[in-house]
Amino acid sequence: MQPVTPNWRTSTYTGTENCVEVADNEPTKVMVRDTKARSRGIMAVQPTVWEVFLEVVKKG
């Protein structure tokens, strides 16, 4: 199996000061990184954890 190249995208809700990018094209993980500090690393979580996070954020 060949490694998947992350398909990074910037959130449409991101402002000019707080930018994050998300890559969710792998079946086993969702990756998140700071757009302005990409060299600082990547946070990876399971897709189900990411879905719960998004639901909580949407509820405010």
C-alpha positions as CSV (number, residue, x, y, z in Angstrom):
1,M,0.0,0.0,0.0
2,Q,1.4,3.4,-1.0
3,P,1.3,6.3,1.5
4,V,-1.5,8.8,0.9
5,T,-0.4,12.4,0.2
6,P,-2.4,14.7,2.5
7,N,-4.9,16.9,0.7
8,W,-4.7,20.0,2.8
9,R,-7.5,22.6,2.8
10,T,-8.0,25.7,4.8
11,S,-11.2,26.1,6.7
12,T,-13.7,28.6,5.2
13,Y,-14.4,29.9,8.7
14,T,-10.7,30.7,9.3
15,G,-9.9,34.4,9.8
16,T,-6.7,36.1,8.8
17,E,-5.2,35.7,12.3
18,N,-6.1,32.1,13.2
19,C,-5.6,29.8,10.3
20,V,-5.8,26.0,10.4
21,E,-5.6,23.4,7.6
22,V,-7.2,20.0,7.6
23,A,-6.4,16.9,5.6
24,D,-9.0,14.1,5.9
25,N,-8.4,12.0,2.8
26,E,-7.0,9.0,4.8
27,P,-9.5,6.5,6.2
28,T,-7.7,6.2,9.6
29,K,-6.8,9.7,10.5
30,V,-7.7,13.4,10.2
31,M,-4.7,15.7,10.3
32,V,-4.7,19.3,11.5
33,R,-1.9,21.9,11.3
34,D,-1.3,25.6,11.8
35,T,-1.2,27.4,8.4
36,K,1.3,30.0,9.7
37,A,3.6,27.5,11.5
38,R,3.5,24.3,9.4
39,S,6.9,23.3,10.6
40,R,5.7,23.0,14.1
41,G,4.0,19.7,13.3
42,I,0.7,18.0,12.7
43,M,-2.0,16.8,15.1
44,A,-3.7,13.6,13.9
45,V,-6.9,12.2,15.3
46,Q,-9.3,9.4,14.5
47,P,-12.1,10.4,12.1
48,T,-14.8,9.6,14.8
49,V,-13.0,11.9,17.2
50,W,-12.9,14.7,14.5
51,E,-16.6,14.3,13.8
52,V,-17.4,14.7,17.5
53,F,-15.2,17.8,17.7
54,L,-16.9,19.4,14.7
55,E,-20.4,18.7,16.2
56,V,-19.3,20.4,19.5
57,V,-17.9,23.4,17.7
58,K,-21.0,23.8,15.5
59,K,-23.2,23.9,18.7
60,G,-21.1,26.7,20.0
